[in-house]
Structures are given as C-alpha cells and as structure tokens.
Amino acid sequence: MADEESKTDAKPVNGAELLVSLRKSIMAHGDEIKELKFREPTAGDIERCGNPVNIDFISGDTPKMTFDAKAMSAMMSLLANVPPSTIKQMHPRDWNSAAWSLANFFMPDL
C-alpha cells in the first residue's frame, strides 16, 4: 500500500521531455516500471491520436478544459513508447497526473 500512498511526481527532462514517477508500478515490455518518460508531441502525433485536450472558450467567463480520455491514453502510449496495455494498468491518479502534466503541450498561446 505504500506505493499507492506516495505522490505522483512529474518533472521536466531535457526541456522537451516529461518524466512522471508513478505511485504504483506497472508492466511495460515485460519489465516492471515506476516511471514513464514522455517525449514532446508533434502535430503528427495529434493527427494520429487526436487532440487529447478540449478547451471551451465560449460557454462561460472562464475557459473549461476537458480530456478526451481515449485520445489522451493513445497519446500517452505513443509519447512514452509503451503499449496501450501499459497505460491501461495505470492507477487513476497516475493517469490523471500524467494527463494534466502533458496538457501544457496542447494549450494554445493566447
């Protein structure tokens, strides 16, 4: 249970990569891992997986951001170079922490 209680940690690596420490280890390529390293996405990745972040600027005073869960899971798999089954094993808090950490890549400049 100690793994589940520890905090998920996301740190920038080499400026364009993101390292996310997991509260609960998962299996990837037959190995147990405790962190995922995500590369910076490209426009081609968005074309391939879909845009995982939706922003509604119209419905209120404050923009509302939501995730397209399937697109975000596909994007995580692609950016971390792990199979989709690895992403599906993630603890919900780890998934959400990774999604919020990656969201910055998909935010427009205003």
Kinemage of the C-alpha trace (Angstrom):
@kinemage 1
@onewidth
@group {chain A} dominant
@subgroup {mainchain}
@vectorlist {calphas} color= white
{ca met a 1} P 0.000 0.000 0.000
{ca ala a 2} L 2.924 2.373 0.419
{ca asp a 3} L 3.204 2.711 -3.365
{ca glu a 4} L -0.421 3.840 -3.650
{ca glu a 5} L 0.007 6.485 -0.970
{ca ser a 6} L 3.080 8.118 -2.479
{ca lys a 7} L 2.550 11.203 -4.583
{ca thr a 8} L 2.825 11.093 -8.366
{ca asp a 9} L 5.650 13.370 -9.434
{ca ala a 10} L 6.159 14.947 -12.860
{ca lys a 11} L 9.442 16.638 -13.774
{ca pro a 12} L 10.673 18.216 -16.991
{ca val a 13} L 13.646 16.389 -18.515
{ca asn a 14} L 15.872 17.907 -21.214
{ca gly a 15} L 13.371 20.727 -21.743
{ca ala a 16} L 11.077 18.826 -24.117
{ca glu a 17} L 10.530 15.580 -22.217
{ca leu a 18} L 8.470 14.895 -19.134
{ca leu a 19} L 9.294 12.272 -16.503
{ca val a 20} L 6.327 11.077 -14.435
{ca ser a 21} L 7.013 8.981 -11.326
{ca leu a 22} L 4.197 6.531 -10.633
{ca arg a 23} L 2.603 5.798 -7.258
{ca lys a 24} L 2.015 2.204 -8.391
{ca ser a 25} L 4.380 0.269 -10.654
{ca ile a 26} L 3.123 -1.102 -13.978
{ca met a 27} L 4.411 -3.528 -16.624
{ca ala a 28} L 5.862 -2.327 -19.934
{ca his a 29} L 7.588 -4.579 -22.468
{ca gly a 30} L 7.810 -7.313 -19.801
{ca asp a 31} L 9.517 -5.063 -17.243
{ca glu a 32} L 8.103 -3.534 -14.073
{ca ile a 33} L 8.428 0.248 -14.241
{ca lys a 34} L 7.879 3.004 -11.683
{ca glu a 35} L 8.082 5.980 -14.044
{ca leu a 36} L 7.174 6.978 -17.573
{ca lys a 37} L 9.219 9.340 -19.734
{ca phe a 38} L 7.131 11.191 -22.310
{ca arg a 39} L 8.712 12.895 -25.318
{ca glu a 40} L 7.370 16.180 -26.626
{ca pro a 41} L 4.431 15.622 -29.013
{ca thr a 42} L 4.336 16.763 -32.621
{ca ala a 43} L 1.463 17.852 -34.831
{ca gly a 44} L 1.744 14.409 -36.453
{ca asp a 45} L 1.039 12.823 -33.068
{ca ile a 46} L -2.139 14.895 -32.769
{ca glu a 47} L -3.151 13.822 -36.270
{ca arg a 48} L -2.515 10.178 -35.349
{ca cys a 49} L -4.189 10.100 -31.888
{ca gly a 50} L -6.495 13.110 -31.946
{ca asn a 51} L -6.178 16.185 -29.758
{ca pro a 52} L -6.416 14.907 -26.173
{ca val a 53} L -7.247 18.311 -24.681
{ca asn a 54} L -10.511 20.132 -25.412
{ca ile a 55} L -10.893 23.767 -24.398
{ca asp a 56} L -14.262 25.512 -24.387
{ca phe a 57} L -13.731 29.283 -24.597
{ca ile a 58} L -17.380 30.075 -25.381
{ca ser a 59} L -19.575 28.629 -22.614
{ca gly a 60} L -18.570 30.913 -19.769
{ca asp a 61} L -16.289 33.564 -18.355
{ca thr a 62} L -13.547 31.028 -17.619
{ca pro a 63} L -12.388 28.567 -20.277
{ca lys a 64} L -13.219 24.946 -19.429
{ca met a 65} L -10.654 22.247 -20.188
{ca thr a 66} L -11.522 18.554 -20.518
{ca phe a 67} L -9.619 15.493 -21.690
{ca asp a 68} L -10.592 13.130 -24.473
{ca ala a 69} L -9.659 10.020 -22.448
{ca lys a 70} L -9.167 7.714 -25.443
{ca ala a 71} L -7.044 10.263 -27.297
{ca met a 72} L -5.018 11.014 -24.136
{ca ser a 73} L -4.395 7.312 -23.445
{ca ala a 74} L -3.317 6.785 -27.066
{ca met a 75} L -1.086 9.876 -26.838
{ca met a 76} L 0.496 8.661 -23.578
{ca ser a 77} L 1.236 5.291 -25.152
{ca leu a 78} L 2.811 6.912 -28.212
{ca leu a 79} L 4.824 9.555 -26.326
{ca ala a 80} L 6.142 7.105 -23.704
{ca asn a 81} L 6.790 4.388 -26.311
{ca val a 82} L 4.850 1.791 -24.333
{ca pro a 83} L 1.951 -0.414 -25.442
{ca pro a 84} L -1.619 0.744 -24.774
{ca ser a 85} L -1.938 -2.103 -22.268
{ca thr a 86} L 0.691 -0.383 -20.101
{ca ile a 87} L -1.321 2.839 -19.964
{ca lys a 88} L -4.463 0.856 -19.074
{ca gln a 89} L -2.656 -0.524 -15.995
{ca met a 90} L -2.012 2.949 -14.558
{ca his a 91} L -3.523 3.927 -11.234
{ca pro a 92} L -6.254 6.544 -11.911
{ca arg a 93} L -4.313 9.213 -10.018
{ca asp a 94} L -1.195 8.436 -12.065
{ca trp a 95} L -3.198 8.662 -15.303
{ca asn a 96} L -4.723 11.998 -14.295
{ca ser a 97} L -1.407 13.380 -13.068
{ca ala a 98} L 0.257 12.411 -16.347
{ca ala a 99} L -2.646 13.864 -18.365
{ca trp a 100} L -2.512 17.190 -16.504
{ca ser a 101} L 1.272 17.302 -16.893
{ca leu a 102} L 1.014 16.652 -20.646
{ca ala a 103} L -1.858 19.119 -21.111
{ca asn a 104} L 0.565 22.040 -21.337
{ca phe a 105} L 1.817 20.716 -24.680
{ca phe a 106} L -1.702 21.061 -26.110
{ca met a 107} L -2.619 24.504 -24.762
{ca pro a 108} L -2.780 27.342 -27.308
{ca asp a 109} L -0.797 30.547 -26.958
{ca leu a 110} L -3.277 33.319 -26.241
